Amino acid sequence: MKRNYFKLIAASILFMPLFALFTSCSGDDYLNAIPGNSTALVSIDVQKYAEKEGSASAQAVITSFLGVDNISDCGIDVASRIYMFETADGNIGFAAKVKSSGDLTDWLSLQVKKGFCSEVKDYGGYSFTVLKDSWVAGYSSEALVVLGPVLPSAQAVVRRQVAQYLAQNEDEGIQASPMMAYLDSIQAPVALVVQVSALPEKFVAPFMLGAPKDVDGSKVMLAAGLSSGVKGCIVIRGTTFSPDKRVDAELRRSREVFRPIAGDYLNSMSPSSAIGVFANVEGGHFIRLLHSDKTFQALLAGMNMAVDMDNIIKSVDGDMAMIVENTGGSNIGLLMLAKLGSTAFMEDIDYWKQSCPAGTSISDLDDGAYRYSGGDMDFTFGVKDNQRFYASTFPGVDRLSSVQSGWSLPSAADSLVMGRRMAVVANVSALSAIVGPAGSYLKALAGGVQTIIFIME
């Protein structure tokens, strides 16, 4: 099954209200019901989260979403951390501790009349229902597991799968996994550990930088903690690691390529910018890191047929940014900005013009920039102030002028990004437009916050 990150977002919005008051405490046998081969695991300490966001707002969400005033008698242990996970076949799951299976059955029976779930039935020694027509929920005296979303025709198969999870012992569940050990070490209200291979394909490459070429994304993990902390922002701090000592050593060494961000391009995003990736590198070291990654190596090979992108990147010495723009609907454009240590590559442009592949060309523009067109690529590039390079897939945009773009990070967030090795900034409104129907889920998950900042530690 093709994994879809936005299934996780949609699922979190559906079930966070149900579990919104569940917080952390002792007793972890219910964790055995989480499959040990999960590819992603999220831990939510909602008590700490509610302390930051306000418990009144959490209660309001519960009331509006479920149509109930009180969940204190629902049979769930309201003093237990909740978990979300992704199975090896791409389904999304939830696990919570059960305080009283009888109370849970009674509570669910009341929800049948409201259309929230189907009638509770026994199967294989466990109790089962279907939530919102798409999520199979099974529970024992210790654990509640919810798995989906699934079509009605597949619900019988998923019910058997959930029954198997509920019957697992400690050696079969997630507690024996390195993923759980790393998750427990993250001090944040919401913590995440995920195999890089479980991320959407377009997001995998940056997290594989530094891994050996013979290693796939199942051997590299991304660990992150989410918190608020800055008004108007969701801040995520993360790092990559591997249970394989050789791979982990390579990942650690690769971080030395990234130097502290100076902040030259933090104000280069516009209202239409969806994502900005910021770093500070010396190009000679950085290009070697890119060529060690299969995805970037293939990308550079294609670009080098048009211009000598290798030589341009080698000339970088300082801050650089890659910005994804929403250019209308689900269409995107790319903008690259970088501080140069040398502009010697500009002397080769006449040669690039002469050696363009058939059907393509490089032409001069009025402001000293150049345009490459033909084939599958059309972009402009140039150098300003003899030290700042830009390349853009949408003409007329260089974002290097002294005029502010009209969109910038909240003032308190600048200090979070500056001095870090790498940062990814997401503008929720512009990103939501690009991802299509899943955008409504993204906006809901952000809870009105317009900026998400991911900091690579």
VOMAR-559751 format. One record per residue (C-alpha): x, y, z; residue in one letter; residue number from 1. Coordinates in pm, 1 decimal. Layout:
// VOMAR-559751
[r [X Y Z] 'a' NUM]
...
***
This chain:
// VOMAR-559751
[r [0.0 0.0 0.0] 'm' 1]
[r [134.6 344.4 -87.3] 'k' 2]
[r [197.3 535.7 234.9] 'r' 3]
[r [23.3 869.5 271.0] 'n' 4]
[r [145.5 1109.1 538.4] 'y' 5]
[r [-179.3 1301.5 526.9] 'f' 6]
[r [-366.4 992.6 643.1] 'k' 7]
[r [-178.6 1043.1 969.0] 'l' 8]
[r [-282.4 1408.4 978.7] 'i' 9]
[r [-645.4 1322.8 905.7] 'a' 10]
[r [-643.5 1049.8 1165.7] 'a' 11]
[r [-493.7 1272.1 1431.1] 's' 12]
[r [-768.8 1527.7 1378.4] 'i' 13]
[r [-1036.1 1261.1 1405.4] 'l' 14]
[r [-909.1 1101.7 1725.0] 'f' 15]
[r [-723.1 1371.7 1915.7] 'm' 16]
[r [-1056.4 1500.8 2052.5] 'p' 17]
[r [-1150.6 1152.6 2170.2] 'l' 18]
[r [-825.3 1119.4 2365.2] 'f' 19]
[r [-762.3 1485.3 2434.0] 'a' 20]
[r [-760.9 1455.2 2811.9] 'l' 21]
[r [-551.5 1137.4 2833.3] 'f' 22]
[r [-219.3 1201.8 3002.2] 't' 23]
[r [89.2 1015.4 3109.4] 's' 24]
[r [111.9 767.3 3398.3] 'c' 25]
[r [244.4 425.9 3501.6] 's' 26]
[r [131.9 90.6 3361.8] 'g' 27]
[r [238.6 16.0 3007.3] 'd' 28]
[r [109.2 -334.8 2924.4] 'd' 29]
[r [-125.8 -176.8 2672.8] 'y' 30]
[r [179.4 -85.4 2464.6] 'l' 31]
[r [214.0 -454.2 2373.1] 'n' 32]
[r [-82.6 -400.2 2139.0] 'a' 33]
[r [127.4 -167.8 1918.3] 'i' 34]
[r [302.9 -378.1 1648.5] 'p' 35]
[r [676.9 -402.2 1695.4] 'g' 36]
[r [743.0 -347.7 1323.2] 'n' 37]
[r [559.5 -14.0 1310.7] 's' 38]
[r [722.2 233.8 1073.0] 't' 39]
[r [612.5 543.8 1265.7] 'a' 40]
[r [527.9 607.8 1629.7] 'l' 41]
[r [383.7 922.1 1789.5] 'v' 42]
[r [354.0 974.5 2164.6] 's' 43]
[r [111.4 1236.6 2295.0] 'i' 44]
[r [121.4 1364.7 2650.7] 'd' 45]
[r [-195.6 1568.2 2623.9] 'v' 46]
[r [-180.1 1689.7 2983.5] 'q' 47]
[r [141.3 1878.5 2905.1] 'k' 48]
[r [-1.4 1986.3 2570.8] 'y' 49]
[r [-321.8 2111.2 2735.7] 'a' 50]
[r [-116.9 2305.0 2991.6] 'e' 51]
[r [41.8 2495.7 2702.7] 'k' 52]
[r [-269.0 2537.1 2490.2] 'e' 53]
[r [-536.0 2562.4 2761.5] 'g' 54]
[r [-757.6 2277.7 2880.4] 's' 55]
[r [-1072.5 2478.9 2805.8] 'a' 56]
[r [-997.5 2471.0 2432.6] 's' 57]
[r [-942.2 2093.5 2448.3] 'a' 58]
[r [-1278.4 2046.2 2619.6] 'q' 59]
[r [-1443.1 2264.7 2353.8] 'a' 60]
[r [-1302.3 2042.3 2079.9] 'v' 61]
[r [-1436.0 1731.8 2251.8] 'i' 62]
[r [-1782.6 1881.2 2289.1] 't' 63]
[r [-1806.4 2002.9 1930.5] 's' 64]
[r [-1657.2 1697.5 1765.6] 'f' 65]
[r [-1814.9 1414.7 1962.1] 'l' 66]
[r [-2127.6 1588.6 2080.4] 'g' 67]
[r [-2066.2 1486.6 2442.5] 'v' 68]
[r [-2016.5 1696.0 2754.2] 'd' 69]
[r [-1803.2 1456.1 2955.8] 'n' 70]
[r [-1580.3 1159.8 2874.3] 'i' 71]
[r [-1474.9 1088.9 3231.5] 's' 72]
[r [-1689.3 772.4 3242.2] 'd' 73]
[r [-1593.2 637.0 2900.8] 'c' 74]
[r [-1379.9 354.0 3042.4] 'g' 75]
[r [-1047.2 485.9 2915.3] 'i' 76]
[r [-773.4 545.9 3171.3] 'd' 77]
[r [-754.3 925.8 3157.6] 'v' 78]
[r [-410.0 909.7 3321.9] 'a' 79]
[r [-234.9 730.9 3034.6] 's' 80]
[r [-33.1 855.8 2740.7] 'r' 81]
[r [-178.0 783.5 2396.3] 'i' 82]
[r [6.8 665.6 2087.3] 'y' 83]
[r [-41.7 682.9 1713.7] 'm' 84]
[r [145.0 443.9 1485.5] 'f' 85]
[r [176.8 345.2 1121.5] 'e' 86]
[r [176.3 -23.8 1035.8] 't' 87]
[r [414.5 -184.0 788.8] 'a' 88]
[r [130.7 -199.1 532.5] 'd' 89]
[r [53.4 171.7 566.5] 'g' 90]
[r [-250.7 183.3 795.5] 'n' 91]
[r [-276.0 433.1 1081.1] 'i' 92]
[r [-334.9 308.6 1433.0] 'g' 93]
[r [-408.5 444.2 1781.1] 'f' 94]
[r [-352.5 281.3 2119.2] 'a' 95]
[r [-487.7 385.9 2459.7] 'a' 96]
[r [-506.1 224.3 2801.4] 'k' 97]
[r [-840.5 82.7 2911.9] 'v' 98]
[r [-951.6 144.6 3271.9] 'k' 99]
[r [-1282.9 -39.0 3252.2] 's' 100]
[r [-1388.6 -236.1 2945.9] 's' 101]
[r [-1746.1 -244.5 3080.7] 'g' 102]
[r [-1763.7 133.7 3106.3] 'd' 103]
[r [-1612.9 163.0 2758.0] 'l' 104]
[r [-1878.7 -68.9 2616.3] 't' 105]
[r [-2154.6 130.5 2788.1] 'd' 106]
[r [-2012.5 460.0 2659.9] 'w' 107]
[r [-1980.3 333.8 2302.3] 'l' 108]
[r [-2335.6 200.4 2315.4] 's' 109]
[r [-2454.1 554.9 2383.4] 'l' 110]
[r [-2254.9 681.7 2086.2] 'q' 111]
[r [-2426.0 437.4 1847.1] 'v' 112]
[r [-2739.0 651.7 1854.5] 'k' 113]
[r [-2533.2 956.5 1757.6] 'k' 114]
[r [-2383.7 778.7 1454.9] 'g' 115]
[r [-2032.3 786.4 1595.7] 'f' 116]
[r [-1985.6 409.3 1591.2] 'c' 117]
[r [-2152.0 77.5 1515.1] 's' 118]
[r [-2291.4 -165.2 1770.5] 'e' 119]
[r [-2025.3 -331.1 1987.6] 'v' 120]
[r [-1976.3 -702.5 1907.9] 'k' 121]
[r [-1748.2 -978.6 2037.6] 'd' 122]
[r [-1481.8 -1132.2 1816.6] 'y' 123]
[r [-1199.4 -1362.2 1919.1] 'g' 124]
[r [-1242.3 -1280.2 2286.1] 'g' 125]
[r [-1230.6 -902.0 2229.9] 'y' 126]
[r [-1491.9 -629.5 2179.9] 's' 127]
[r [-1516.1 -451.7 1844.3] 'f' 128]
[r [-1690.0 -155.9 1683.8] 't' 129]
[r [-1637.2 62.5 1376.5] 'v' 130]
[r [-1586.8 437.2 1429.2] 'l' 131]
[r [-1703.8 686.1 1168.1] 'k' 132]
[r [-1768.6 395.6 924.4] 'd' 133]
[r [-1394.1 370.6 850.4] 's' 134]
[r [-1193.9 290.4 1165.7] 'w' 135]
[r [-1194.5 -56.3 1320.6] 'v' 136]
[r [-1170.8 -37.2 1700.6] 'a' 137]
[r [-1103.4 -335.5 1924.9] 'g' 138]
[r [-1040.2 -349.2 2296.7] 'y' 139]
[r [-958.7 -579.4 2584.0] 's' 140]
[r [-947.8 -516.8 2957.3] 's' 141]
[r [-608.8 -349.5 2905.3] 'e' 142]
[r [-589.4 -182.5 2565.0] 'a' 143]
[r [-793.2 -5.6 2300.2] 'l' 144]
[r [-657.9 -22.8 1943.4] 'v' 145]
[r [-805.1 168.4 1649.7] 'v' 146]
[r [-685.0 96.2 1293.7] 'l' 147]
[r [-775.8 237.7 952.7] 'g' 148]
[r [-908.0 401.0 751.1] 'p' 149]
[r [-1050.3 100.9 566.9] 'v' 150]
[r [-1335.4 34.2 327.1] 'l' 151]
[r [-1626.4 -179.5 454.3] 'p' 152]
[r [-1509.7 -469.8 235.1] 's' 153]
[r [-1174.7 -482.0 418.7] 'a' 154]
[r [-1298.0 -434.9 774.0] 'q' 155]
[r [-1317.5 -807.6 851.5] 'a' 156]
[r [-949.0 -849.1 760.8] 'v' 157]
[r [-849.0 -548.3 970.5] 'v' 158]
[r [-1056.2 -677.5 1263.1] 'r' 159]
[r [-848.9 -998.0 1262.6] 'r' 160]
[r [-534.2 -785.0 1249.0] 'q' 161]
[r [-642.2 -580.0 1550.3] 'v' 162]
[r [-725.9 -899.6 1741.3] 'a' 163]
[r [-370.7 -1020.8 1675.5] 'q' 164]
[r [-230.2 -693.1 1807.8] 'y' 165]
[r [-436.9 -719.7 2125.5] 'l' 166]
[r [-300.9 -1071.4 2185.4] 'a' 167]
[r [67.0 -971.4 2155.1] 'q' 168]
[r [314.3 -1006.6 2439.9] 'n' 169]
[r [600.2 -771.3 2531.6] 'e' 170]
[r [845.0 -933.2 2288.5] 'd' 171]
[r [604.5 -886.8 1996.9] 'e' 172]
[r [495.0 -531.5 2076.0] 'g' 173]
[r [664.6 -196.4 2033.9] 'i' 174]
[r [836.7 -198.2 2373.0] 'q' 175]
[r [1111.9 -423.7 2236.6] 'a' 176]
[r [1181.6 -182.6 1948.2] 's' 177]
[r [1465.9 76.6 1943.2] 'p' 178]
[r [1198.6 315.3 1820.3] 'm' 179]
[r [1028.3 315.9 2161.6] 'm' 180]
[r [1354.1 369.1 2350.1] 'a' 181]
[r [1434.8 675.1 2139.6] 'y' 182]
[r [1080.0 807.3 2165.4] 'l' 183]
[r [1091.7 794.9 2545.7] 'd' 184]
[r [1406.6 1009.7 2542.2] 's' 185]
[r [1233.8 1302.9 2368.9] 'i' 186]
[r [1118.3 1567.6 2615.3] 'q' 187]
[r [818.6 1722.1 2438.7] 'a' 188]
[r [436.9 1704.8 2469.9] 'p' 189]
[r [424.1 1540.0 2126.0] 'v' 190]
[r [712.8 1315.9 2018.1] 'a' 191]
[r [765.3 1129.2 1691.0] 'l' 192]
[r [999.8 858.4 1564.0] 'v' 193]
[r [952.2 747.6 1204.0] 'v' 194]
[r [1140.5 543.1 946.6] 'q' 195]
[r [1243.6 782.3 670.6] 'v' 196]
[r [1103.4 533.1 417.8] 's' 197]
[r [756.5 594.4 567.8] 'a' 198]
[r [766.3 963.5 474.6] 'l' 199]
[r [617.8 1088.8 145.8] 'p' 200]
[r [863.8 1024.0 -137.2] 'e' 201]
[r [926.3 1394.1 -202.7] 'k' 202]
[r [1036.1 1450.7 157.6] 'f' 203]
[r [1274.5 1154.7 192.1] 'v' 204]
[r [1588.7 1290.9 25.2] 'a' 205]
[r [1688.7 1564.4 277.5] 'p' 206]
[r [1674.2 1317.7 566.4] 'f' 207]
[r [1890.0 1063.8 382.5] 'm' 208]
[r [2178.9 1308.1 340.8] 'l' 209]
[r [2488.2 1153.5 492.5] 'g' 210]
[r [2363.4 795.0 484.7] 'a' 211]
[r [2575.4 543.4 287.7] 'p' 212]
[r [2456.7 480.1 -69.0] 'k' 213]
[r [2384.0 114.2 2.4] 'd' 214]
[r [2134.7 202.8 278.2] 'v' 215]
[r [1762.1 255.5 219.3] 'd' 216]
[r [1518.1 466.1 417.9] 'g' 217]
[r [1408.9 176.7 639.0] 's' 218]
[r [1748.8 193.5 813.0] 'k' 219]
[r [1731.2 567.1 887.3] 'v' 220]
[r [1502.2 711.7 1153.8] 'm' 221]
[r [1376.8 1064.4 1208.4] 'l' 222]
[r [1310.2 1159.2 1570.5] 'a' 223]
[r [1134.0 1485.2 1656.3] 'a' 224]
[r [957.5 1665.0 1935.8] 'g' 225]
[r [676.1 1916.3 1885.8] 'l' 226]
[r [599.2 2212.0 2108.6] 's' 227]
[r [448.2 2558.3 2083.9] 's' 228]
[r [676.5 2794.1 2277.0] 'g' 229]
[r [671.5 3075.3 2016.7] 'v' 230]
[r [349.0 3268.8 1958.8] 'k' 231]
[r [214.6 3201.4 1612.0] 'g' 232]
[r [442.6 2900.6 1551.0] 'c' 233]
[r [455.1 2526.3 1591.0] 'i' 234]
[r [817.6 2434.8 1657.8] 'v' 235]
[r [950.0 2086.4 1579.4] 'i' 236]
[r [1304.6 1988.4 1679.8] 'r' 237]
[r [1444.4 1671.9 1526.5] 'g' 238]
[r [1742.5 1467.8 1421.2] 't' 239]
[r [1818.9 1157.1 1218.0] 't' 240]
[r [1973.3 842.0 1358.7] 'f' 241]
[r [2005.6 472.5 1283.1] 's' 242]
[r [2003.4 159.6 1499.2] 'p' 243]
[r [2287.9 42.8 1271.3] 'd' 244]
[r [2612.0 174.7 1425.3] 'k' 245]
[r [2786.8 215.9 1088.1] 'r' 246]
[r [2499.2 413.3 939.2] 'v' 247]
[r [2457.2 621.4 1254.0] 'd' 248]
[r [2827.3 715.1 1249.4] 'a' 249]
[r [2797.6 834.3 888.1] 'e' 250]
[r [2489.8 1042.4 969.1] 'l' 251]
[r [2670.8 1208.7 1260.1] 'r' 252]
[r [2974.0 1290.9 1045.8] 'r' 253]
[r [2755.8 1445.6 774.8] 's' 254]
[r [2618.6 1704.4 1018.8] 'r' 255]
[r [2960.2 1868.5 1028.0] 'e' 256]
[r [2895.6 1991.3 672.0] 'v' 257]
[r [2621.8 2222.0 800.3] 'f' 258]
[r [2739.9 2538.7 972.2] 'r' 259]
[r [2536.0 2781.9 1186.8] 'p' 260]
[r [2272.5 2969.5 985.5] 'i' 261]
[r [2350.6 3343.2 968.3] 'a' 262]
[r [1996.8 3444.0 870.2] 'g' 263]
[r [2070.9 3612.6 534.1] 'd' 264]
[r [1760.0 3474.1 362.5] 'y' 265]
[r [1509.0 3422.7 643.7] 'l' 266]
[r [1298.2 3712.5 511.1] 'n' 267]
[r [1302.9 3585.9 151.8] 's' 268]
[r [978.2 3390.6 174.8] 'm' 269]
[r [666.7 3556.8 35.0] 's' 270]
[r [293.6 3506.0 106.6] 'p' 271]
[r [296.8 3245.3 -174.0] 's' 272]
[r [597.1 3059.2 -32.5] 's' 273]
[r [495.8 2716.7 95.4] 'a' 274]
[r [824.8 2581.3 229.4] 'i' 275]
[r [1170.1 2729.7 286.1] 'g' 276]
[r [1478.0 2517.0 360.3] 'v' 277]
[r [1766.7 2712.7 515.7] 'f' 278]
[r [2128.0 2611.7 578.1] 'a' 279]
[r [2485.1 2744.2 575.1] 'n' 280]
[r [2748.8 2543.0 390.5] 'v' 281]
[r [3086.2 2548.9 218.3] 'e' 282]
[r [3001.1 2430.2 -131.7] 'g' 283]
[r [3293.4 2194.4 -183.4] 'g' 284]
[r [3193.0 1985.1 116.4] 'h' 285]
[r [2822.7 2014.5 43.5] 'f' 286]
[r [2846.6 1892.3 -315.8] 'i' 287]
[r [3021.4 1576.9 -197.9] 'r' 288]
[r [2737.1 1515.7 43.5] 'l' 289]
[r [2480.9 1563.0 -235.3] 'l' 290]
[r [2664.2 1321.4 -464.7] 'h' 291]
[r [2664.4 1057.4 -191.8] 's' 292]
[r [2283.3 1054.4 -203.3] 'd' 293]
[r [2118.0 864.9 -491.6] 'k' 294]
[r [1824.2 1103.8 -523.5] 't' 295]
[r [2032.2 1422.0 -531.8] 'f' 296]
[r [2289.2 1260.0 -757.8] 'q' 297]
[r [2020.8 1187.0 -1017.2] 'a' 298]
[r [1876.0 1537.7 -982.3] 'l' 299]
[r [2214.2 1703.2 -1029.3] 'l' 300]
[r [2288.2 1485.3 -1330.9] 'a' 301]
[r [1978.4 1622.5 -1502.5] 'g' 302]
[r [2052.3 1984.4 -1410.3] 'm' 303]
[r [2415.8 1958.9 -1519.5] 'n' 304]
[r [2300.5 1890.5 -1872.9] 'm' 305]
[r [2179.6 2252.0 -1882.2] 'a' 306]
[r [2423.9 2444.3 -1661.4] 'v' 307]
[r [2719.5 2341.4 -1449.8] 'd' 308]
[r [2521.7 2320.7 -1126.4] 'm' 309]
[r [2804.3 2128.0 -959.5] 'd' 310]
[r [3038.2 2421.9 -1012.5] 'n' 311]
[r [2776.9 2670.0 -888.8] 'i' 312]
[r [2719.5 2473.1 -568.0] 'i' 313]
[r [3094.6 2439.3 -514.4] 'k' 314]
[r [3110.4 2820.5 -524.5] 's' 315]
[r [2866.3 2861.4 -233.7] 'v' 316]
[r [3017.6 2979.2 93.7] 'd' 317]
[r [2753.2 3090.5 342.1] 'g' 318]
[r [2377.5 3085.3 381.2] 'd' 319]
[r [2161.3 2920.2 119.5] 'm' 320]
[r [1786.8 2871.1 84.4] 'a' 321]
[r [1557.9 2654.8 -125.4] 'm' 322]
[r [1203.1 2790.7 -138.4] 'i' 323]
[r [895.5 2614.5 -278.0] 'v' 324]
[r [634.9 2858.3 -410.8] 'e' 325]
[r [264.1 2812.6 -473.1] 'n' 326]
[r [230.9 2950.6 -825.3] 't' 327]
[r [-141.5 2877.9 -855.5] 'g' 328]
[r [-359.2 2589.0 -742.4] 'g' 329]
[r [-143.2 2281.7 -691.6] 's' 330]
[r [136.2 2418.5 -916.1] 'n' 331]
[r [472.3 2491.4 -758.4] 'i' 332]
[r [784.0 2688.5 -843.4] 'g' 333]
[r [1134.0 2669.0 -697.5] 'l' 334]
[r [1366.7 2946.9 -586.9] 'l' 335]
[r [1730.5 2893.0 -486.2] 'm' 336]
[r [1931.0 3161.9 -307.4] 'l' 337]
[r [2292.9 3135.1 -195.4] 'a' 338]
[r [2585.6 3345.3 -79.2] 'k' 339]
[r [2891.5 3287.1 -297.8] 'l' 340]
[r [3258.0 3261.6 -216.0] 'g' 341]
[r [3349.1 3286.2 -584.7] 's' 342]
[r [3182.3 3391.1 -910.1] 't' 343]
[r [3436.6 3227.5 -1139.4] 'a' 344]
[r [3168.1 3001.2 -1285.5] 'f' 345]
[r [3016.1 3308.1 -1456.8] 'm' 346]
[r [3308.5 3301.0 -1700.7] 'e' 347]
[r [3178.4 2968.3 -1832.7] 'd' 348]
[r [2831.4 3089.5 -1931.1] 'i' 349]
[r [2928.3 3152.3 -2294.0] 'd' 350]
[r [3044.7 2791.6 -2311.3] 'y' 351]
[r [2715.1 2674.2 -2154.6] 'w' 352]
[r [2528.4 2865.0 -2426.4] 'k' 353]
[r [2720.2 2684.3 -2698.3] 'q' 354]
[r [2686.7 2338.8 -2543.9] 's' 355]
[r [2314.5 2342.3 -2466.5] 'c' 356]
[r [2132.2 2019.1 -2558.6] 'p' 357]
[r [1937.3 2027.0 -2885.1] 'a' 358]
[r [1610.5 2215.7 -2850.7] 'g' 359]
[r [1728.4 2422.4 -2552.5] 't' 360]
[r [1899.9 2758.9 -2513.4] 's' 361]
[r [2045.0 3007.7 -2264.5] 'i' 362]
[r [1958.7 3370.4 -2338.9] 's' 363]
[r [2057.8 3704.4 -2182.1] 'd' 364]
[r [1803.9 3907.1 -1984.4] 'l' 365]
[r [1803.5 4284.7 -1932.4] 'd' 366]
[r [1914.9 4283.1 -1568.7] 'd' 367]
[r [2227.3 4076.3 -1624.3] 'g' 368]
[r [2046.0 3749.9 -1556.0] 'a' 369]
[r [2008.4 3452.5 -1786.1] 'y' 370]
[r [1724.4 3228.1 -1889.3] 'r' 371]
[r [1748.0 2860.6 -1970.0] 'y' 372]
[r [1452.3 2730.9 -2170.2] 's' 373]
[r [1356.5 2422.4 -2363.8] 'g' 374]
[r [1299.2 2058.2 -2285.7] 'g' 375]
[r [1138.4 2004.8 -1946.6] 'd' 376]
[r [1307.1 2302.1 -1778.0] 'm' 377]
[r [1258.2 2677.9 -1784.0] 'd' 378]
[r [1437.5 2891.3 -1526.7] 'f' 379]
[r [1626.7 3213.8 -1476.4] 't' 380]
[r [1951.4 3256.9 -1285.8] 'f' 381]
[r [2205.0 3523.5 -1207.0] 'g' 382]
[r [2432.8 3690.0 -953.5] 'v' 383]
[r [2370.9 4017.2 -768.4] 'k' 384]
[r [2617.2 4228.8 -573.1] 'd' 385]
[r [2894.0 3996.4 -695.6] 'n' 386]
[r [2821.5 3746.5 -417.0] 'q' 387]
[r [2456.5 3641.5 -416.0] 'r' 388]
[r [2332.2 3372.8 -652.4] 'f' 389]
[r [1968.9 3311.3 -739.7] 'y' 390]
[r [1783.1 3068.9 -964.4] 'a' 391]
[r [1408.4 3067.0 -1014.9] 's' 392]
[r [1163.9 2857.1 -1215.3] 't' 393]
[r [926.0 3151.3 -1241.4] 'f' 394]
[r [1056.6 3455.3 -1437.1] 'p' 395]
[r [1108.9 3790.7 -1270.3] 'g' 396]
[r [1160.2 3660.6 -917.4] 'v' 397]
[r [1501.4 3675.2 -753.7] 'd' 398]
[r [1394.6 3776.3 -400.0] 'r' 399]
[r [1734.0 3940.0 -343.1] 'l' 400]
[r [1631.1 4303.9 -338.0] 's' 401]
[r [1642.3 4511.8 -23.5] 's' 402]
[r [1261.9 4535.4 -24.5] 'v' 403]
[r [1099.1 4293.7 219.5] 'q' 404]
[r [888.0 4022.6 60.0] 's' 405]
[r [577.6 4091.7 267.5] 'g' 406]
[r [596.3 3767.5 463.0] 'w' 407]
[r [844.6 3683.3 735.1] 's' 408]
[r [890.5 3465.9 1037.6] 'l' 409]
[r [738.6 3585.1 1364.0] 'p' 410]
[r [1006.1 3799.9 1527.6] 's' 411]
[r [1064.5 3556.5 1814.0] 'a' 412]
[r [1120.5 3272.1 1565.9] 'a' 413]
[r [1423.9 3429.4 1397.6] 'd' 414]
[r [1637.1 3345.0 1698.6] 's' 415]
[r [1524.1 2981.6 1682.8] 'l' 416]
[r [1652.5 2938.9 1326.6] 'v' 417]
[r [1967.9 3147.9 1340.2] 'm' 418]
[r [2265.2 2948.2 1458.9] 'g' 419]
[r [2105.5 2611.8 1372.7] 'r' 420]
[r [2244.6 2360.0 1124.0] 'r' 421]
[r [1929.6 2336.3 911.6] 'm' 422]
[r [1574.9 2466.3 935.1] 'a' 423]
[r [1258.3 2406.1 736.1] 'v' 424]
[r [985.5 2671.7 754.2] 'v' 425]
[r [631.9 2598.4 633.8] 'a' 426]
[r [371.5 2865.3 557.7] 'n' 427]
[r [51.6 2671.9 637.1] 'v' 428]
[r [-179.5 2868.0 405.6] 's' 429]
[r [39.3 2835.3 95.3] 'a' 430]
[r [129.6 2472.5 169.8] 'l' 431]
[r [-235.8 2380.1 219.2] 's' 432]
[r [-318.4 2508.7 -129.1] 'a' 433]
[r [-47.3 2292.3 -285.1] 'i' 434]
[r [-142.5 1963.6 -118.2] 'v' 435]
[r [-502.9 1984.7 -237.6] 'g' 436]
[r [-783.0 1812.6 -37.6] 'p' 437]
[r [-538.8 1721.6 240.1] 'a' 438]
[r [-485.9 2094.7 295.7] 'g' 439]
[r [-798.3 2119.2 509.5] 's' 440]
[r [-654.0 1855.2 742.1] 'y' 441]
[r [-323.8 2040.0 759.8] 'l' 442]
[r [-496.8 2365.7 853.6] 'k' 443]
[r [-705.1 2192.9 1117.6] 'a' 444]
[r [-400.8 2022.2 1267.3] 'l' 445]
[r [-217.5 2356.4 1280.5] 'a' 446]
[r [-508.1 2497.7 1481.2] 'g' 447]
[r [-493.9 2844.6 1327.6] 'g' 448]
[r [-113.8 2868.3 1350.5] 'v' 449]
[r [33.0 2990.2 1021.9] 'q' 450]
[r [399.2 2894.7 1063.8] 't' 451]
[r [557.1 2555.8 1128.3] 'i' 452]
[r [932.5 2547.8 1193.6] 'i' 453]
[r [1134.0 2226.8 1178.1] 'f' 454]
[r [1482.4 2257.3 1326.3] 'i' 455]
[r [1739.3 1989.4 1253.4] 'm' 456]
[r [1954.8 1948.2 1563.9] 'e' 457]
***
